[in-house]
Amino acid sequence: MKITYKGDYALKTILDLARHYGNSPVTIHDLAKRADIPIKFLEQILLDLKRGGFVESRRGKVGGYLLAKEPSGIKLGEVIRFIEGPIEPIACVSKNYQGCNSIYNCVLREVWQWVNKATCGIIDNITFEDLLKKIEDSDCTISYQI
């Protein structure tokens, strides 16, 4: 699994909106500034996140973006899959893969399945609320860097 800039920025966008959950909508300019994301790229990301049901937009003078669900209802894994696609580290991990003649006796495939299971076991059990608690517990500020 490789997270692209788009995926990284999407996660940071949702985390920022989670920090402001329950407040008024967040403007795209504020989001872009805090997360250091180019506005044009952020516009595309927000459209995708809106299409995926993760964010909502509000028009008008006090408009902006907000989460469509509570932070506890959004898991890292679902956002990553929506933006990046399948989590599998290699194509043969997929159940329907038929591109290899030795798929059923390949020891490497078994290793990649373990990697996939471990990765999914982590990202599918972390919510954005969990991340907010981690931020609060560590009393740290979010540092956006790549």
Protein Blocks (a to p, Z undefined) as FASTA:
>chain_A
ZZdfklmmmmmmmmmmmmmgoiacddfklmmmmnopafklmmmmmmmmmmnopaccdedj
kgccddfbdfklpcfklmmmmmnopfbfbfklpmklckbfklmmcfklmmmmmmmmmmmm
mmmmccfklmmmmmmmnopacdddZZ
